[in-house]
Amino acid sequence: MPMTLDLLSLREIAVAAAHCGGTAALPYFRQPELRVEQKHDDSPVTVADREAEAAIREYIHQQRPDDAWLGEESGEAAGRSGLGWIVDPIDGTRNFVRGVPLWGTLVACARLAEGQDPEVLAAAVLFPALQEGYDAALGHGARCNGKAIQVSSVTSMAEALWCYETPSWFRQNNLCGVFDALEDACALSRGLCDAYGHMLVASGRAEIVVEPQLAMWDVAATSLVVREAGGSFSDLNGTQPGISSGHAVVSNGHLHPATLDCIARYRRHD
């Protein structure tokens, strides 16, 4: 099968799998008796996370039984195809349990090579409570609800909107100076975003996201959508794509150098 057709097929599998997960999770959203547990890293998890991931995994296994798997809730499973799926069933569980609709289901398919960052080939990012779905295939652009999207043309930090999840991640990672500098440099800032902030950048509604505390499943899908929309994705050092680094800088591309410069100047390494 030609690579072009294969990539588009993988994109459609990712989209369908994300909808399976979203369909499983949505009935639990804003349910007052939803039980919340704490994992070993103090992050929350619910039955919605587990059932959503199970639904995604079942669908992908039916379509691609030889592929590897990495899911936030169920861990890793080896494959034989050289491809793997990286899944976050509910990105933004804290938003989910508080009834905030900025939570998403993230599904990415990547080419795997030992000792290298996975190369993401296809991705879907679904926000079930908002009825917004984003997807991308490598070299084929990015879409929202089936329509092509692109990053903004803003070239000045003074006109930019930058997004983050919470200031506490900056404090915990010696990045208070970076947070303050971006607050001063940019026109607007917004929190609570998680993956939704990345999609705001991809769709031209924001320009910068800096997240200093992440797992690979948080960014595998979003990184491809952002890059296929014309934006840039890197780690704090500017390494691209850098999805295994544990942190991320997302931008419309125009402001990536200035954002990285700000991080380099105000970052503490102690």
PyMOL commands that set and color helices and strands:
alter all, ss='L'
color gray80, all
select helices_A, chain A and resi 3-28+47-63+93-97+157-159+167-172+176-185+195-202+216-228+256-266
alter helices_A, ss='H'
color red, helices_A
select strands_A, chain A and resi 37-38+44-45+68-71+75-77+83-91+104-111+119-127+132-137+142-144+147-149+161-163+188-190+208-211+232-234+248-251
alter strands_A, ss='S'
color yellow, strands_A
deselect
rebuild
show_as cartoon
